[in-house]
Amino acid sequence: SLAGTVGTGEYRPTKQAIEAYESLSAELDKQLTAINKGMNSRLPRLNAILKAAGLPELKPSTEQVKPRPNTVS
């Protein structure tokens, strides 16, 4: 993660590292706001359609999707 990279080492982060972190953090906040806005406005309508069709509703989750282990066949 960028925060981990910026925060490691024996010296303070460089000005460029701090600027990159701040810029990317701000962009991430914008994207998260857009996702939350979409979920709050569109998910109830989608769930109504699903319910009318007799299908299970979708529920938002903050659970992280775990990667599948690499298996060799």
C-alpha positions in Angstrom: 0.0 0.0 0.0 1.1 3.5 -0.6 0.6 4.5 3.0 2.9 1.7 4.0 5.5 2.7 1.5 5.4 6.3 2.4 5.6 5.4 6.1 8.6 3.1 6.0 12.2 3.8 6.1 14.6 5.6 8.4 13.9 9.0 7.0 10.8 11.2 6.6 8.8 10.7 3.4 9.9 12.9 0.5 7.8 15.8 -0.5 6.9 13.9 -3.7 5.8 10.9 -1.8 3.6 13.0 0.5 2.1 14.8 -2.5 1.4 11.5 -4.3 -0.2 10.1 -1.2 -2.4 13.2 -0.7 -3.4 13.3 -4.4 -4.3 9.6 -4.5 -6.1 9.7 -1.2 -8.3 12.6 -2.4 -9.0 10.7 -5.7 -10.0 7.6 -3.7 -12.3 9.7 -1.5 -14.0 11.0 -4.6 -14.5 7.5 -6.0 -15.8 6.1 -2.7 -18.3 9.0 -2.5 -19.5 8.2 -6.1 -19.8 4.5 -5.3 -21.8 5.1 -2.1 -24.0 7.6 -3.9 -24.7 5.1 -6.6 -25.4 2.3 -4.1 -27.7 4.4 -2.1 -29.7 5.6 -5.1 -29.7 2.5 -7.4 -29.6 -0.5 -5.1 -33.1 0.0 -3.6 -34.6 0.2 -7.1 -32.7 -2.9 -8.2 -33.7 -4.8 -5.1 -37.4 -3.9 -5.8 -37.0 -5.4 -9.3 -35.3 -8.5 -7.9 -38.0 -8.9 -5.2 -40.8 -8.6 -7.7 -39.1 -11.3 -9.8 -38.9 -13.6 -6.7 -35.1 -13.3 -6.5 -33.0 -12.6 -3.4 -32.1 -9.0 -2.8 -28.5 -7.7 -3.0 -26.9 -6.5 0.2 -23.9 -4.2 0.3 -21.0 -5.6 2.1 -17.6 -4.2 3.2 -16.2 -7.7 3.4 -13.1 -8.0 1.3 -13.2 -10.6 -1.5 -10.5 -13.1 -0.7 -8.3 -14.2 -3.7 -8.5 -17.9 -4.6 -5.4 -19.9 -3.8 -3.2 -20.7 -6.7 -3.5 -24.4 -7.5 -1.6 -26.4 -10.0 -3.3 -29.3 -11.7 
